[in-house]
């Protein structure tokens, strides 16, 4: 991704970013001898805006909002059991909302030469499913999915 840092004072800065983020989930459950293993991979362009407080030279606490734009959603499912072996892949972007919104918090450390490290936790605030009445019974709210992501970053500022 790319970022820019704007110092507001000696200890405070604002840092807008544009970041590519690969997110997703793995689910595995069994019913008797049959197992369903599913992988869901979501790709986003996220735009976080970090408020940074420098605790000491190079070390910062970072927090702020983000907005994410879904660019792809791919699912893979493997069902196995006695006499059963099925695999499928799908592009299921239509099942997810195209915009995500949330907040994040974390720590950053920057070396004098410009190399920096970040650890963050993003907490999604909205249900990213396009339609939550998955079983068609008219009860919206059968499922709710939010993005909750822990990330590590390494970069260079110049």
C-alpha atoms as one frame of an Amber mdcrd trajectory, in Angstrom:
protein
   0.000   0.000   0.000   0.880   3.658   0.183   0.690   6.144   3.015   1.533
   9.710   3.953   2.182  11.036   7.441   1.313  14.604   8.403   2.806  15.807
  11.680   0.449  17.964  13.742   2.812  18.428  16.683   5.897  16.767  18.117
   3.852  13.790  19.369   0.734  13.712  17.140   0.314  12.860  13.449  -2.388
  11.842  10.963  -1.606   9.055   8.506  -4.022   8.311   5.625  -3.322   5.065
   3.744  -4.462   2.983   0.789  -3.796  -0.722   1.381  -4.539  -3.997  -0.424
  -5.760  -6.552   2.130  -6.395 -10.270   1.654  -8.884 -11.443   4.270 -11.034
 -14.494   4.779 -12.051 -17.392   6.928 -11.808 -21.150   7.146 -14.697 -23.244
   8.426 -14.749 -26.956   9.078 -17.591 -28.986  10.525 -18.629 -32.606  10.610
 -21.995 -34.280  10.577 -21.448 -37.927  11.363 -18.728 -39.223   9.039 -19.136
 -36.387   6.520 -16.837 -33.339   6.799 -17.302 -29.981   5.072 -14.186 -27.789
   4.885 -14.748 -24.334   3.384 -12.295 -21.522   2.632 -13.557 -18.001   1.904
 -11.037 -15.464   0.534 -11.980 -11.781   0.320  -9.755  -9.109  -1.224 -10.224
  -5.459  -0.268  -8.777  -2.066  -0.964  -8.829  -0.552   2.535  -8.469   3.142
   3.316  -7.549   3.597   6.977  -6.906   7.003   8.538  -4.638   6.648  11.554
  -4.351   9.117  14.398  -0.850   8.501  15.734   0.552   9.379  19.133   4.327
   9.031  19.504   4.989   7.645  22.970   8.735   7.950  22.469  11.136   8.383
  19.537   9.920   5.962  16.815   7.196   4.175  18.862   3.571   5.142  18.161
   0.086   4.129  19.218  -2.255   4.201  16.210  -6.048   4.170  15.970  -8.803
   5.316  13.661 -11.532   4.373  11.199 -11.226   2.514   7.910 -13.408   1.966
   4.893 -12.873  -1.080   2.671 -13.954  -1.770  -0.901 -14.443  -5.417  -1.895
 -12.648  -6.310  -5.124 -13.030 -10.114  -5.122 -14.559 -12.987  -3.157 -13.630
 -16.596  -3.856 -14.921 -19.662  -2.046 -13.688 -23.262  -2.065 -15.492 -26.187
  -0.442 -14.453 -29.808   0.066 -17.012 -32.346   1.290 -15.589 -35.729   2.232
 -16.845 -38.889   3.875 -17.544 -42.555   3.161 -18.351 -42.687  -0.555 -18.408
 -38.856  -0.799 -15.701 -36.621  -2.225 -16.850 -33.325  -3.714 -14.912 -30.137
  -4.356 -16.189 -26.853  -5.670 -14.924 -23.329  -6.278 -16.985 -20.232  -6.791
 -16.795 -16.515  -7.343 -19.285 -15.355  -4.741 -18.722 -11.601  -4.718 -22.492
 -11.067  -5.051 -22.972 -12.615  -1.584 -21.042  -9.770   0.093 -21.560  -6.032
   0.419 -19.125  -4.008  -1.654 -18.248  -1.627   1.213 -16.980  -2.444   4.699
 -16.456  -0.012   7.588 -14.712  -0.399  10.917 -12.133   0.830  13.380  -8.573
  -0.243  14.120  -5.914   0.108  16.757  -2.306  -0.892  17.034   1.334  -0.052
  17.473   3.995   1.174  15.078   7.745   1.505  15.269   9.926   3.434  12.816
  13.710   3.200  12.546  15.774   6.314  11.788  16.478   5.064   8.239  12.716
   4.979   7.403  11.990   1.270   7.826   8.787   0.800   9.851   6.780  -2.005
  11.439   3.084  -2.043  12.371   0.829  -4.444  14.261  -2.899  -3.702  14.083
  -6.281  -5.159  14.839  -9.188  -4.151  12.561 -12.700  -4.591  13.952 -15.458
  -4.480  11.330 -18.603  -2.664  12.450 -21.062  -3.754   9.750 -22.451  -7.079
   8.548 -20.673  -7.728   5.242 -23.215 -10.291   3.999 -25.398  -8.928   1.219
 -28.317 -11.125   2.266 -28.425 -12.584   5.760 -31.591 -14.683   5.212 -29.531
 -17.579   3.911 -32.123 -20.309   4.418 -34.979 -18.284   2.853 -37.296 -18.425
   5.875 -37.844 -14.647   5.873 -35.786 -14.179   9.055 -33.110 -11.622   8.206
 -30.335 -12.211  10.669 -29.746 -15.941  10.205 -26.067 -15.089   9.785 -23.923
 -12.073  10.477 -20.322 -11.756   9.335 -17.954  -8.934  10.210 -14.321  -8.516
   9.246 -11.989  -8.893  12.233  -8.386  -8.882  11.095  -5.002  -8.902  12.803
  -2.272  -7.577  10.522   1.489  -7.126  10.546   3.126  -4.670   8.160   6.646
  -3.771   7.156   7.316  -0.723   5.024   9.643   2.079   4.151   9.036   5.832
   4.427  11.061   8.297   2.421
